[in-house]
Amino acid sequence: YHYYHYYHYYHYYHYYYYYYCCCYYYYYCYYYTATAAAAATAAAAATTTTTTTLLLLLLLLLLLHCYYYTAATTTTATTTT
């Protein structure tokens, strides 16, 4: 019982640690997107749009990965307990 209890809390800690990392990368991606958009203002409009779109797609993929990973971790922790 104690082993599984510890295992559950390990996953719980890992879940929050990964969530914190996700928030950190989300902030970094947002900052990078804003910086790239500001720096590319002088460049062609097409290039700016393409760069911003690609960065936003990357951010979306990261958030989706975050969502599915945390959902899987929560399911594992609940099942194990």
N, C-alpha and C positions, 0 to 999 in steps of 0.2 A: 504493500500500500504506500509506504513512504517513498519507494522508488518511483512509482507512477506519479505520486504527488509532486515530487521534485521534478520529474520529467515534464509535468504539466506547467510548472512554474518556469522551467527553463524555456519552454516554448513561448510562454507568456512574456518573458523578458526579451527573448529574441524578436518577438512580434513588435514590441514597442521600440526596440533598438532599430529594427529595419524601418519602421514607420518614421522614426526620427531621421534616418538616412534619406528616406524618400522625401521628406519635407525639405531637407537640406539640398538635395539634388533638384527638387522642384524650384526652389528659390534660385539656385545657380542657373538652371535652364531659363527661367524667366528673366533673370538679370542678363544673361548672355543674349537672349532674343532681343531685349530692349537695347542693349549696347550695339548689337549687330545692325539693328534697324536704324539706330541713330547714326552710326558710322557710315552706313551705306546710303544715306540721304543724298550725298553728292553724286553717287553712282546712278546708273540707269534705273528707271522705275521697274523694269522687268526683273533685273537682278535682285533688287531689294525685295520684291514680292516673292520671288523664288526662294531666296535665303530665309526670309521670315516664315514662309509656308513650310519649308523643310524642317526648320527648328521647332515650329509648333507641332508638326507631325511627330518629331522625335519626343517632344514633351508628352504628347498624347500616349505614345507607346510606352513611355516610362510609367505614366500614371496607371495605365491598364495593367502593366506588369505588377505594379505595386498592389493594385486592387486584388488581382487573382492570387498573388503570393500570400497576402494577409488573409484572404478568405480560406485558402488551403491550410495555412498555419492554424487558424482558429478552429477549423474542422478537426484537424489532427489533435489539437490540445483537448478539445471537447470529447473526442472519441476515446482518447487514452485515459482520461480521468475516470 
